Amino acid sequence: MTPWERKRWFDFLRNYPVRFQRQKAIDNYIADFYCAKARLVIELDGGGHYSEEQAEKDAIRTSQLESLNLTVLRICNMDIDRNFTGVCEFIAQAVLKSLPQSASLTVPSSEGAKGAVSR
């Protein structure tokens, strides 16, 4: 895992109230993080993702994952460095939005998840 993936995992997702998996094989890809209950994939993008060639590959990857009825969040590593709490809240909102209605009633708000975030 990259330093940003470790931070995301150990400081937020590992203890999140809805289970996430890291480095999850999905179709022909390895997702950085995956939540089966919310059908949510989180991809952390470093500098290498911003070349034209890699951006095209990422677009194909995202399209294929979305064709499996998954929601894909692409998050820049710089955002994790500069706005970790905001990224955590963004993920929490995406999880709540993606959960089936019956499940979303039992998931704590992002305020509850923020307690697991260390700065």
Buried (B, 14 or more C-beta within 10 A) or exposed (E): EEEBBEBBBEBBBEEBEBEBEBEBEBEEBEBBBBBEBBBBBBBBBBEEBEEEEBEEEBEEBBEBBEEEEBBBBBBBBEBBEEEBEEBBBBBBEBBBEBBEEEBBEEBBEBEEBBEBBEE
